[in-house]
Amino acid sequence: MAGTARVVATLAALHDAWPDLRDVTLIGLDLADAQLDWSAARCDHTMMLGCALPAGDADRLTALGVAVFPPLPDLPFAVYRAELYTWDELTTRVGSSDTTLDAHLGVWFTASSTAVHDAVIRAVHDATIDAAVARFVEGRRVVGVMGGHALERGAPLYRRVVELGRALTRAGLSVATGGGPGVMEAANLGAWIAPFADDTLDAAMEMLTTSTATADEVRSRWPAGGESLGVPTWVYVDEPTSPFASHIAKYFTNSIREDGLLAIARSGVVYAPGGAGTEQEIFTDTAQNSLTLYKVRSPMIFFGRQFFEQEHPELLAAARRQAETFGWSELIAVSDDPDEIVAFIDQHDPDAAGRAPVERRRTHQDD
């Protein structure tokens, strides 16, 4: 994404950027004792989120055109996010309690109301997460992996999805999932173990399925794994967050999360077997492709011939009919082979080297 706005979250970064603060957002800085001549700064589209300011400075900055959002007190979390979450941050205990930050945020969300006060808090939090996602995906070829949350770690499909996540990552693609358990966790695990030797997959699977080892122990044995993105939501408050996603964009609003996850997966989306949520994602994706909502049309690959061609052929048939109607049939594939899927994505990825920019734009008569 070209033109992603800069975020400044440390005083050192502020001094490095000074005085050109155009399109810069300052988040959480303590500027109460800073000796800054704001009249010397260029502040076009500059924002301040939750910064501590000397008395009177908020009015002066507003007069200069800076959008100043004050700190929001009495909340159990940072509303303004400078970065995506990490697993370590979400599993940190809050104060002296046994409650993790992830669970603490879930409790707040469940108790929050439809009043404007709480709605604005949710919206501002999610907007800063959106911006952090935009910075993360910039320059990356992102492939979404979607599928059922109930898939158990010992199931054959779980291992196949791990192999898929590993193959995608090793091919230079960035895996993005819904950030939950099942297929999502498996794809993130594949990305995590991608930098390590091939036999790491067997060892990790043995730890997760035949012993009492936890995901944290797998992460500790193979630290600093490959990068991937998880995009979960507190709407599913009882659903665990994927421990193998290196970067986590957790949202309060599920509709933003669902649409945004498919939107960033410009290089393609792989669908493993799943239930109602996966079906929703399939049809949302076909609509995005048909209407060219995000400038390009992207590959859709159905991972599992038995499921999509024999058990649920109606899903594949509906997607193919939509693609044929709107002129992108060549972007649909069905496969059981991770390497074949990688090759198909490379062949049809609009963001692949030598292909971008590719815009298969809709025509209005097809609306």
N, C-alpha and C positions, 0 to 999 in steps of 0.2 A: 504494500500500500504506500503510494507516494504521499509525501506531505504529512506524515504522522507527527502530531504535535509533541513537543518535548515536555518532559516532566522533571521538575527539580525537587528533590526531597532532602537535600543536605545543604548546609551553608557553603561547603566547599564547591558544590556544583553551582550554587547561585553566584558565587564570585567568579567562577569560570565563565558563566554565561553573561555576566554583567558587562555592558549596560543593555545588550540586545535581548530583551525579554519578549519579543514578538512571538505570539503563538506558544508561549511557555505557561505551564501550570505549576505553581508552587504548592506543595502539599505538606502540611504538618510542620512547617518551619517555626522555630522560636526566634522571632525577630524583635522581641521586646527591647533588647539592648543593642540591636544592630544600628550602626551609624551609616545610614544609606541616604543619598541624595536622590530621591525618586524622580525629581524633575529632570535628572540627567539620563534616565532610563527610557528606552523605547518600549512602550507598553501596549502595542496593538494586539488585541485579543488575548491579553494576559489575564490569568485567573489566579486567585489565592483561595485555597481550600484548607480551612482549619489552621491557619497560621496565627501565632500570637504576635500582636502588634502593639507598639507604643500607643498611649492614649492619643486620640485624634487622628492617627495615621489612616484608619479605615476610611474616614471621610475624605482625607486628602487623596488617597489612592483611587477612591471611587470617582473623584473629580477628574483624575487623570485618565479615566477610562478603564481602570482595573476592576474586574468583577471579584468582589470580596465576599467569600462565604465564611462565616465565623465558625469557630469550634462548636461542636454540638455536645453539650454536657450530659452526664447521667446516662451514658450508653455503655453497654458491656463490650463494645468492639469499635474499631476505627471505621467510621463511615466513609472517609476519603482514603482510597487505596492508591498508593504510589506503585505498587507491584502486585503481581498475582500471588495467590496463596501458595504455600508449600505444605507437603504432608507433615513435616516437622512442626510448622507453625500451627496447623489445625489440630494436631494432637498434643500441643502444649497444654498443661493443666492451668486452669484459671485460678489465680491466687493460691490459697491453701486447700482448695477443694479437689475432689477427684474428677471434676467435670472438665472435659477438653474444651478448647475454644470452639471446635466444630459443633459439639453438643450444645454449648452455651449459646451460640448464634442460632441454633435450631430452636431452643427454648424461647429466645426473644422473638424469632419470626413467628412461631406458633401463637404466641400471645399478642402479637402486634395486631392493630386494628385497621379498618379502612379509612380512618380519619386522615386528613391531609397531612398532619404531622408525621405519622408513621409512613404514609405513602411516599412522602418526599424523601425520608431517610432511606427507604428501600430503593427508590429511583436513583438517588445520588450515589449510593454505594454501587449499584449495578452499572451506572454510567462510568464510574472510574474503573470498574472491572472491564467493561467494554473497551475502554481506551488502553488498558494494559494488554488485553488480548490483541488489539490492533498492533501494538508495538512488538509483541511476541511473534506474530505471524509474518511481519514484514520481512521480505526476502526469503521466506520459506515456501516450499511446496507442500501444502497441507493435504493429507488424506484422512477423511473421517472413517472410523470403524464403528458400526452400529450393530446392535443385537440384543438378545435377551439378558435381563439382569439376574435371572434365576439359574443360569448355567453353573453347575457345580465344578469345582476345581479338578475333580477326578474324572470328569466326562471327557470322552475322546475329542469332542468339538472344542473344549477349552484348550487342549494342547494344540489343536490345529490353528486356533486363533492366535495363540502365543507365537507359533511359527510364522503366521501372517504378519504380526506386528514386528517381529524380528526382521523378516525379509523386506518389509517396507522401509524400516529404519536403515538397514544396511544399504539400501538403494538410494539413500539420501533424501528420502521423503519423511515428513514430520507427521507422526500419528496423532490424531485428535479423537477423543471418545467422549461419551457422556459422563465419564468420571465416576461411575458406580461399579458394582460388582459384576460377576458373570462375564459376558463377552467383553465388556468395557475393561474390566480389570485384566483380562487375558491379553488384550491388545497392548495395554500399557506395560504389562510384564514383558511382552516380546520386545518392545522398544527398550525397556530397562536393561535386558540381558544382551542386547544386540552387540555392544562393544566387546563382549567377552567370548571365550572359546565356545565352539559349537556344543561341547558336552555340558556347558552350563545349563542348558535347557533341561537336560535329564536330571541334573542335580537339584535344580530349583523346583522342578515338578515333584521330585521325590520328597523334598522337604515339605512342600505344601500339601501333599496328598497322603503320605504314608507315615508321617511323624506328627508330633505336636508343635512343630515349628510354626511361628507366626510370620506374617508378611514382613514385620520389622526385622526379624532374624534373617530373612532372605536379603533384604536391603542391606543389612549390616555385613553379611558375608560378601556381597558384591556391591560395594558402595560406589557412588558416582556413576550410576548407570546411564543409559542413553536417555535423551530428552523425549518427552511426549507431553501432550496437553490433555488434561481432564476437565470437563465442563459439567459439573454436577449442579444440583439445586437443593435448597433447604425445603422445597415443596415436598420432596420425598425425605422427610426428616428422619425416618427410621432406616433409610438405605445408606450403608457405609460408603464412604468416599474411597475411590481407588487408591491404594497405598503406593502404586508403582508409577503414577503420573508425576513427572518431575516438576510440572507447573500445573496449578489448579485454579481455574476460573469458576468460583462458586457463586451462584446467583440466588437472589430472593425470587425473582420473577421467572417462572419456567418458560413462558412464551418467548421471552427475549433469549433465553438460553438455547431453546430448541431451534429457533430460526437462525440465530447467530452461529451456532455450531455448524449447521449445514452451509451457511454463507461463507465461512472461512475455509471450508474444505473445497477450494477451487480446483485442486488437482484430482479430485474424485472422492467418491464415498463407496465403501465396501459394506454390504449388508449381510450379516450372518443371521441364522435363524433367530427369531424372537417372537414377541407377542404384539399386543395392541400398540405399544409405544414405537416399536420398530416399523409397524405398518404405517403409523402416522408419519414417521420420518421419510419413508419411501414416497408417500404421496406429496408431502411438502417438497421434497427434492424434485419430483417430476414437475411440480408447478414452478419451482424456481428455474429449472432448466427451460421449460416451455416458454415462460415469460421473460427469460434472460434478465432476471431481476438484479443480478450482480455482475453484469457486463460479459460474463462468459458462460458457456454451458460446459458441464463437467461430467466425466465418466461416472456411470453407476454400475457397480459390479455386484452380482449376487453370489455369495460364497456358500455353496452347498447345493449341488444339483438335485439330490434326493428331496430336500425340503422345498426348493423353489420350483422344480420342474414336475415333481410327482405329488408331494403332499399338499402344497399350496400353489398350484400353477396359476390361480387367479391373480395373485400379486404380480407375478412376472408378466402375465398377459396384459394386465391393466397398465403397467409401466411401459411395456412395448407399444401398446396402442397409443398412449399419450405421446411417446417419442416419435412414432411414425406420423401422427397427425401434425406435429409441430416441427418435423424435419431434423431430428437428431438421433435416429435409430442406431447409427454407428457407435453411439456412446454407451450402449448397454451390452453387458457381457455376463455370462454365467460360468463359474469355474470352481473347482475344488483344489486348485494348485496355487499356492502363494506366489511362486515364481512366475507363473502365467499371468497372475493378476498384476504383478509389478510390471511385466512387459506390456500389458494392455494399457496401464496407466501411462507409462512412458510414451506409448504411441499416440495417446489421445489427450494427454494433459495440456490444457491451454497455456499453462505457465512453464512448461518445460523449455529448456534452452533451445533457442532457434524457432520456437513456436509463438511465444508471446510477442506482441499482443494479438490474441485471436478473439474476435468478437462475432459470435453467431447470434445476431440480434433478431428479435422477433419483428414481424410486420404487423401493422395495426389491424389488417383485415382478418388476422388469425385470432384476435382477442375473443 
